Structures are given as structure tokens and as C-alpha cells.
Amino acid sequence: MQSQEIRNRFLKFFEKRGHAIIPSASLVPENDPSVLFNTAGMQPLVPYLLGQVHPMGNRIADVQKCVRTGDLEDIGDNRHFSFFEMLGNWSLGDYFKQEAIAWSYEFLTSKEEGLGLDPNRLYFTIFEGDDNAPFDEESKKIWMSLGVPENRIYALPAEDNFWSPGDNGPCGPCSEMFYDMTTEGVGDLSHEEFLQALKREDVIEIWNDVFMEYEKKDGKVIGKLKQKNVDTGAGLERMTAVMQGKRTAYDTDIFEGILEYIKENSKDFNITNARVIADHLRTSLFLVADGVIPSNKDRGYVLRRLLRRVGTRANQFGLNQDNIIFILNKFINIYKDQYKDLSKEKNLETIKEELNKFNQTLNEGLKQFEKGVDPFVLATTYGFTIELTLELAKEKGIEIDLEDFKSKMAEHQKLSATASAGMFKGGLANHNEKTVRLHTAHHLLLAGLQQIVDKNIKQRGSNITEERLRIDFLCDHKLTDEEKKKVEDFVNEKIAQGLNVIRREMPFVEAEKLGAEMEFGAKYPEVVSVYFIEDENGNPISKEFCGGPHVSNTSELGKFKIVKEEAVASGIRRIKAILE
């Protein structure tokens, strides 16, 4: 079964069971500075899991794009990918464990509507319980009522079977499903044998039902949510590998012909590095399509790092720019029916330009290597992978102190992680008073820029913490002091007027006709949430597609002040502002 058919079967299955199908959100989170990218299917839906009414109802299903880059060094093995798609069905205060578990099992085993997997190759886990939540006896009974033998249901601790997106937000126990990937079949397993089979990847996870009924704050469960939710996740890559009888998705139609092409056009071929090239180019293409631009900060730095890893390995293989473009076009063709934005010419141009720049840096790095520069400096300054440094060293008969390199890199990564955590600490995902006020002021700021500076200004990104708001926007010049003062005055005037902030649900086409501001790169459902800030006569000062939350009246905001305006890229400016 091809990956596209798996997507289609999943969505049709849940649509038939009353779920509205929604498009994937952008990889760039909307108004959530706590993370760089959407790393799980639930992240774009946090407001609705916390109780906000979803415009499409309380049963929805989707295929969400995700990016995770915390384990880049593991990419190249059988199961790690920096980009993946997550199949998800959601109950927002509607059904709970009984329906979720029954439908999961039905989709996995039904030959007519689902995947038709052999039930004798399936294994199941449940939460064993701890101080935060009790043993999940209910899920165990439901699985057994479906015909699952008790000896194939394993109770595991919170680290395995209690899911949350981080230290804050909705969370709950989960029940996972696993599939036997061996040719002969491993049969019944004891608890310990099951854990060993997992380590060997003889059995792999293919589905996770999360029963979100709790809320975490600062890493601790603080109570129950207003509603019980179901968050289901099934990775498309892994599911495709199962359906096509492959140990890894790199051997499925998702990467069809790409690894073979790399091998045919490479010298000194290495399968791990070939997988890295394929994975990182796929991820880079999706990131660029969602508006991420290579830079030395935040999301742009992640993209730059991915492309540098491609560049070093392409250099090792002797792959040129034409080879890279061919691979990118292969991915565009593979995903053309699902993600049409990938095919935009600017995507390829952005990647080509970045790789060209890096090739110049790479050549300089080679010169520095000849001078005997430290491998750590080569990695952090010139983008050399340790693999490339070791390869060059071997050719020259030079010894490299790997332990020293690893020690320095570990410290570097620790400092980078600390800086990132500080930069993105707090944020709108916490829905506290400060961030909600700044979020609302953000709407007024965009309206002020359009009215005072240029009516054609469009937002290209935002970041809101407890301390300040930040907006990136299209603008062809540095703002003058007079322009900044006028924008400030505009926002403060609207705050002083005490204008109402109103949320309305309406068809997407209607909101589009009204000229509501859209998030760059986002895809929207048929019914959307639009926030209006209206004057005393009901005329809109601001109207934006947005999930919220906001204050109800601008008088709640305080005094607005621009603290910095700067360039971040060609034609893109950035403003940071506060509320006093």
C-alpha cells in the first residue's frame, strides 16, 4: 500500500465516523514562541484542547507536518527523520477511551476500510500509574473486550505511557500499539521479552492514543482539564514502512528512487550519509515552503544547519548542484498532490543560494584544515561535520582527538540549548495575562504599520513572550523616527479609545473577501476564526485570521512602546515592542 493511499484511507475512515477533515498547519507555530517548529500533531490544537471551540466541531482529523531536530546525529538509522507527517484524529470534549481504542484497532486490522494488519502481530501498552494519575485499568478492559489477549497488554511507566508536549499544557496517559516487523513472527512475549524486542526494533510503535484529561504546569500535573480529549498520533513514515514490509521508510515510496539516484551519482557512497542528504533536503524544502529563510538565528539557523550538513556530505560524494536540484524535484513530485506550495520556484532558489554560499565557506574551511585548525572550530565556524574532518585527516595521516572534540561539542550544544530555552521561555502557549495583552497589541501594531507606513505591509512572522512582542514584516525601507512615533501614537490612541475585540467564526471565503490578514504560509479550513478590533461605529481597525486568545477591550492593554526596529533579511524588517 502506497503512502498516499494510507493518508486517504485514514482520513476517509474518520470522516465516515463524523470527523471534519482539516488541513495541516504550517511548520512554523502560530503565536507560540515556546517552540521553533510544530513537533507534534497536537501543537496547533492546544487552544481547542484547553476548551476553546473549534470552528469545525469537536471531532476532527488531519495529517500534520512536523519537524524535530533534537536528534540530528541519529538521522541515517532506520527510524529517525527530521521531517515527518503525523496522522491524527481528535476528540475535543466528545468521545473518549472506548471509541478511540475501538477505532484504532479497527483501522489497523480492517481489510475493507483500514490497513488489514494481522492482529496476531500486534502488541499494546497502557499506563502503569503513578502519583499523577492511576493505573489505566479502563484501557486494559477495552482492549480485552476487542479480543486482545491479556498477555499482550503491557503496563509501562510515565516516561513511556504518559504524554505531554513539554512542561506545560494538556497531557494524559496513553495507550500505544506496536507491530511485529520480523519475517517469522516473534509470537507471545513476556514483559521483559517485549522490552527487548523493542530495543532490537523487532516490534515498533505504529499508533498512540493519548487521553488528555490533565494539565501540566512547570513539569507537574496541577489538575484536570475542563474537558476530556483524545489525541491520536500515527507516524505516516513508520506506517508506510510497515505496510510495504520494509525495516525503514527510507526504502518506501516516500523516498522513491532518491537513495538509488544518490548512489548512482556518488563516489565513496555511504548509506548513512545518503539518508542524511535525502532527509535534510526533504525537511529544508518543507521549511522554505512555510516561509523559513536561512539565517544565523532561531528557525533560520536550524535550516542553515540542515543545508550545511547536506553540503558537506554532497562534497564528500561529489554531488553537484544539478544533483541536488534533481533530488528536490523528486520530492516535489512525490508530494505534489498533498502539498502544492512545494513547487514554487522561490523554494529551489532559496536552497540553491544557501548551498552556493556554504560551498564558498566550505572551500575556506578546507584551507583552514590544511593549516591544522581545531576540528571544533571547523565544525562550528565552517560547518564541517566531524565525518568530513576525519575523512580528510585519514587521507593526510593526521590524528584527531575525538574525545576533545566531543567534549567541546557537548558544551557548545549545552550553551546553545540554554540560549534557545531562554529566548523562547514562556510565551503565548501559556495563555497568561501578559502574553494575551501583547498578542492583542500585536494586531494593533500591524494595523498601524499598514495605515501609516505602507498599506501593502504583510506579516512574515511573530514571536510573543511575557516581556515583549516581535513582528517581522515586508517593508522596503528602514522606518524613520517620525514613522515609528506615528505608529506608536496610532496604537496608543486605539488603546485609549477602549475598542472592543470580537471573535467571529465565518466561512474562509467570506473572511478572505473581507480582507482579513492571514498567517504567511498557513492553510485554513472552510470555517475560520477571525478577530476584529472595531471602532465606536463598528468599523474594523484590524481583522485577522487568528486562534486567540485576546483581551476583550483595548483599554486593558496599557501604554505601547516600540523599543527596536531593525532589518532581518532583504525586504523584511523587525519591530520589538512592549506594554508599560
VOMI-688914 format. One record per residue (C-alpha): x negated, y, z. Coordinates in steps of 0.1 Angstrom, whole numbers, padded with zeros to 4 digits, always signed. Layout:
<rs>
XYZ ...
</rs>
This chain:
<rs>
+0000+0000+0000 -0014+0034-0011 -0018+0063+0013 +0008+0084-0004 +0034+0056-0001 +0026+0053+0036 +0033+0090+0040 +0065+0088+0021 +0077+0057+0039 +0071+0072+0073 +0089+0105+0065 +0119+0087+0049 +0121+0062+0078 +0125+0090+0104 +0146+0113+0081 +0171+0084+0079 +0172+0085+0117 +0181+0121+0120 +0147+0138+0119 +0142+0171+0100 +0110+0170+0079 +0087+0200+0085 +0055+0209+0066 +0021+0207+0081 +0010+0238+0099 -0023+0255+0089 -0055+0240+0104 -0060+0275+0120 -0038+0277+0151 -0013+0305+0152 -0019+0327+0182 -0037+0301+0202 -0073+0312+0209 -0079+0282+0232 -0090+0260+0203 -0107+0267+0169 -0085+0243+0150 -0054+0222+0153 -0068+0190+0166 -0036+0170+0172 -0001+0169+0157 +0014+0184+0188 -0006+0216+0190 +0016+0237+0166 +0047+0225+0185 +0036+0234+0221 +0063+0262+0224 +0090+0238+0215 +0077+0211+0238 +0079+0237+0266 +0115+0243+0259 +0118+0269+0230 +0145+0258+0205 +0130+0246+0172 +0148+0261+0142 +0150+0227+0126 +0166+0210+0156 +0155+0186+0183 +0144+0157+0160 +0116+0164+0136 +0089+0145+0117 +0058+0157+0099 +0023+0149+0086 -0001+0174+0103 -0035+0183+0091 -0061+0181+0119 -0098+0189+0123 -0121+0177+0151 -0158+0185+0151 -0169+0175+0186 -0184+0142+0174 -0201+0151+0141 -0230+0129+0149 -0207+0099+0149 -0194+0105+0114 -0206+0079+0090 -0195+0050+0111 -0162+0031+0104 -0138+0053+0123 -0149+0089+0127 -0137+0117+0105 -0138+0154+0109 -0105+0159+0090 -0076+0136+0093 -0038+0135+0089 -0015+0127+0118 +0019+0111+0111 +0043+0123+0139 +0079+0120+0149 +0092+0143+0177 +0120+0143+0202 +0124+0178+0217 +0146+0170+0247 +0166+0144+0227 +0158+0107+0227 +0131+0092+0250 +0113+0059+0255 +0139+0034+0243 +0144+0049+0209 +0107+0059+0204 +0094+0024+0212 +0120+0006+0192 +0115+0028+0161 +0077+0025+0164 +0079-0013+0164 +0105-0013+0136 +0084+0009+0113 +0053-0012+0119 +0070-0045+0113 +0099-0039+0089 +0091-0050+0054 +0121-0032+0039 +0116+0003+0054 +0082+0002+0071 +0048-0013+0068 +0057-0050+0072 +0028-0058+0096 +0026-0092+0112 +0039-0089+0148 +0015-0117+0158 -0014-0093+0151 -0001-0065+0174 -0011-0056+0209 +0003-0030+0233 -0009-0008+0262 +0010+0011+0289 +0001+0034+0317 -0010+0017+0349 -0001+0046+0371 -0020+0070+0395 -0014+0099+0418 +0001+0120+0390 +0026+0095+0376 +0039+0060+0384 +0032+0027+0366 +0052+0027+0334 +0075-0003+0341 +0102+0011+0318 +0080+0009+0287 +0069-0026+0295 +0105-0038+0298 +0114-0022+0265 +0085-0039+0247 +0095-0072+0261 +0132-0067+0251 +0119-0064+0215 +0103-0098+0217 +0067-0088+0226 +0051-0114+0249 +0042-0101+0283 +0006-0113+0279 +0001-0089+0250 +0010-0058+0271 -0019-0044+0290 -0018-0017+0317 -0046+0008+0314 -0057+0039+0334 -0051+0076+0327 -0082+0080+0305 -0067+0056+0281 -0029+0060+0285 -0021+0094+0298 -0023+0120+0271 -0027+0158+0272 -0042+0183+0247 -0066+0197+0274 -0064+0210+0309 -0032+0230+0303 +0001+0223+0287 +0026+0194+0283 +0014+0159+0290 +0026+0124+0299 +0020+0087+0299 +0016+0069+0266 +0021+0035+0251 -0003+0025+0223 -0001-0001+0196 -0031-0020+0182 -0037-0042+0152 -0059-0072+0147 -0084-0064+0119 -0101-0098+0118 -0097-0123+0089 -0089-0153+0110 -0069-0135+0138 -0080-0134+0174 -0047-0146+0189 -0037-0141+0225 -0062-0122+0246 -0067-0118+0284 -0070-0082+0297 -0108-0084+0296 -0109-0101+0262 -0086-0073+0248 -0111-0046+0260 -0140-0065+0245 -0121-0068+0212 -0116-0030+0212 -0153-0024+0216 -0160-0047+0187 -0133-0030+0166 -0117-0064+0161 -0085-0046+0172 -0079-0009+0165 -0053+0016+0176 -0027+0025+0149 +0001+0042+0168 +0006+0062+0200 +0039+0071+0217 +0034+0099+0242 +0062+0105+0267 +0058+0142+0276 +0077+0149+0307 +0049+0166+0328 +0029+0198+0327 -0008+0203+0334 -0025+0235+0347 -0062+0237+0352 -0065+0199+0348 -0039+0190+0373 -0003+0178+0369 +0019+0205+0385 +0054+0191+0379 +0079+0181+0352 +0089+0199+0321 +0123+0214+0316 +0130+0186+0291 +0117+0151+0282 +0099+0150+0249 +0084+0123+0226 +0052+0130+0208 +0043+0102+0184 +0010+0100+0166 -0003+0077+0139 -0035+0085+0120 -0030+0081+0083 -0066+0072+0075 -0066+0043+0100 -0031+0032+0090 -0042+0031+0053 -0073+0010+0062 -0050-0015+0080 -0026-0017+0050 -0054-0021+0025 -0073-0047+0046 -0104-0025+0050 -0125-0020+0080 -0128+0017+0073 -0107+0044+0055 -0139+0052+0035 -0131+0021+0015 -0095+0031+0008 -0078+0052-0019 -0082+0083+0003 -0119+0083-0008 -0112+0065-0041 -0143+0064-0063 -0162+0091-0043 -0187+0069-0025 -0194+0050-0057 -0200+0082-0075 -0224+0094-0049 -0243+0061-0051 -0245+0062-0089 -0259+0097-0089 -0283+0094-0059 -0318+0084-0053 -0326+0067-0020 -0289+0060-0013 -0278+0056+0023 -0242+0047+0031 -0240+0067+0063 -0252+0099+0047 -0229+0093+0017 -0200+0091+0041 -0211+0123+0058 -0212+0141+0024 -0177+0128+0015 -0162+0136+0049 -0177+0171+0052 -0167+0181+0017 -0132+0170+0022 -0130+0189+0055 -0146+0220+0041 -0121+0221+0012 -0092+0220+0036 -0107+0246+0058 -0113+0270+0030 -0078+0264+0016 -0065+0275+0050 -0084+0308+0049 -0116+0299+0068 -0147+0317+0055 -0183+0306+0062 -0199+0328+0089 -0221+0327+0120 -0192+0328+0144 -0163+0307+0155 -0144+0288+0128 -0167+0302+0101 -0197+0287+0119 -0181+0253+0120 -0175+0255+0083 -0211+0267+0076 -0225+0238+0098 -0205+0213+0078 -0217+0226+0045 -0253+0227+0057 -0251+0191+0067 -0238+0184+0032 -0267+0205+0017 -0295+0186+0035 -0281+0152+0026 -0274+0162-0010 -0310+0174-0012 -0322+0140+0001 -0301+0122-0025 -0310+0145-0054 -0274+0156-0059 -0269+0189-0077 -0241+0215-0076 -0223+0198-0105 -0222+0166-0085 -0207+0185-0055 -0180+0201-0076 -0171+0168-0092 -0166+0153-0056 -0145+0183-0046 -0123+0180-0077 -0118+0143-0070 -0104+0153-0036 -0082+0179-0052 -0068+0152-0075 -0063+0127-0046 -0043+0153-0026 -0027+0173-0055 +0009+0161-0047 +0006+0168-0010 -0015+0200-0007 -0013+0222-0038 -0033+0250-0022 -0065+0229-0025 -0067+0235-0062 -0072+0273-0060 -0103+0283-0079 -0115+0305-0050 -0119+0274-0028 -0145+0260-0050 -0162+0294-0055 -0165+0299-0017 -0181+0265-0012 -0204+0269-0042 -0216+0303-0029 -0223+0290+0006 -0242+0260-0007 -0263+0282-0030 -0272+0304-0001 -0281+0274+0020 -0303+0260-0007 -0324+0291-0005 -0326+0287+0033 -0335+0250+0028 -0364+0259+0005 -0377+0283+0031 -0373+0256+0057 -0394+0232+0036 -0422+0258+0036 -0419+0261+0074 -0421+0223+0077 -0454+0224+0058 -0466+0249+0084 -0458+0225+0112 -0428+0243+0126 -0410+0226+0156 -0381+0202+0144 -0357+0220+0168 -0364+0254+0151 -0360+0237+0117 -0326+0224+0128 -0312+0255+0145 -0327+0282+0122 -0329+0265+0088 -0302+0239+0091 -0325+0209+0088 -0310+0176+0101 -0333+0155+0121 -0329+0128+0095 -0344+0151+0069 -0372+0162+0092 -0381+0126+0100 -0380+0116+0063 -0404+0144+0054 -0426+0136+0084 -0428+0099+0073 -0439+0109+0038 -0467+0131+0054 -0477+0107+0081 -0466+0131+0108 -0454+0120+0143 -0422+0137+0156 -0415+0138+0193 -0378+0127+0192 -0373+0129+0229 -0384+0165+0230 -0361+0173+0201 -0331+0155+0217 -0337+0174+0250 -0338+0208+0233 -0307+0200+0212 -0288+0188+0242 -0295+0221+0260 -0286+0241+0228 -0253+0222+0224 -0245+0228+0261 -0251+0265+0258 -0230+0267+0226 -0202+0248+0242 -0203+0271+0272 -0202+0302+0250 -0173+0288+0230 -0154+0280+0261 -0159+0315+0274 -0149+0331+0241 -0117+0311+0239 -0109+0310+0276 -0072+0314+0284 -0051+0327+0256 -0015+0327+0243 -0012+0289+0247 -0008+0297+0285 +0021+0320+0278 +0012+0342+0307 +0023+0378+0311 -0009+0394+0298 -0012+0374+0266 +0025+0378+0258 +0022+0416+0262 -0008+0416+0239 +0009+0394+0214 +0037+0418+0211 +0013+0448+0208 -0004+0429+0180 +0028+0432+0160 +0030+0469+0165 -0007+0473+0156 -0002+0456+0122 +0028+0478+0115 +0008+0509+0124 -0021+0499+0101 +0003+0494+0072 +0021+0527+0079 -0009+0549+0085 -0039+0533+0067 -0025+0513+0037 +0009+0497+0031 -0008+0467+0014 -0028+0456+0045 -0023+0420+0053 -0034+0400+0084 -0061+0374+0079 -0065+0360+0114 -0059+0368+0151 -0072+0359+0185 -0055+0369+0217 -0069+0363+0252 -0058+0376+0286 -0083+0405+0282 -0077+0418+0246 -0062+0412+0212 -0080+0409+0180 -0068+0412+0144 -0086+0405+0111 -0070+0423+0082 -0076+0431+0045 -0090+0466+0041 -0114+0481+0016 -0130+0507+0039 -0141+0514+0074 -0114+0532+0094 -0121+0568+0101 -0118+0581+0137 -0087+0600+0126 -0071+0568+0112 -0078+0549+0144 -0064+0577+0165 -0032+0579+0144 -0028+0541+0147 -0032+0543+0184 -0007+0571+0187 +0018+0551+0165 +0016+0521+0188 +0019+0541+0220 +0048+0561+0205 +0067+0529+0199 +0059+0516+0234 +0072+0549+0249 +0104+0546+0229 +0114+0514+0246 +0123+0494+0215 +0140+0460+0215 +0121+0429+0204 +0145+0405+0189 +0141+0369+0177 +0163+0357+0148 +0165+0324+0130 +0172+0326+0093 +0166+0307+0061 +0130+0311+0048 +0141+0326+0015 +0161+0353+0034 +0131+0362+0056 +0109+0363+0025 +0133+0387+0008 +0133+0409+0039 +0095+0412+0035 +0087+0396+0069 +0049+0393+0075 +0036+0358+0071 +0007+0340+0086 -0021+0336+0060 -0022+0301+0045 +0008+0289+0065 +0036+0267+0052 +0071+0273+0066 +0103+0251+0069 +0136+0260+0053 +0147+0277+0086 +0122+0300+0103 +0118+0322+0134 +0113+0359+0127 +0106+0386+0154 +0119+0421+0148 +0109+0453+0166 +0137+0478+0158 +0142+0515+0164 +0172+0530+0181 +0191+0529+0148 +0184+0492+0142 +0158+0498+0115 +0128+0474+0117 +0094+0488+0127 +0079+0453+0125 +0092+0420+0112 +0070+0389+0113 +0073+0351+0110 +0063+0340+0145 +0069+0313+0171 +0066+0337+0201 +0067+0343+0229 +0071+0382+0232 +0083+0407+0257 +0120+0418+0252 +0113+0455+0251 +0082+0475+0241 +0084+0495+0273 +0069+0465+0291 +0035+0468+0273 +0016+0497+0289 -0009+0520+0272 -0025+0507+0240 -0062+0515+0231 -0084+0504+0202 -0119+0495+0216 -0137+0484+0185 -0133+0484+0147 -0158+0465+0125 -0164+0445+0093 -0164+0407+0095 -0166+0399+0058 -0163+0415+0024 -0130+0434+0023 -0120+0422+0058 -0120+0444+0089 -0115+0436+0126 -0099+0455+0154 -0102+0447+0191 -0077+0464+0214 -0065+0464+0250 -0035+0473+0271 -0043+0495+0301 
</rs>
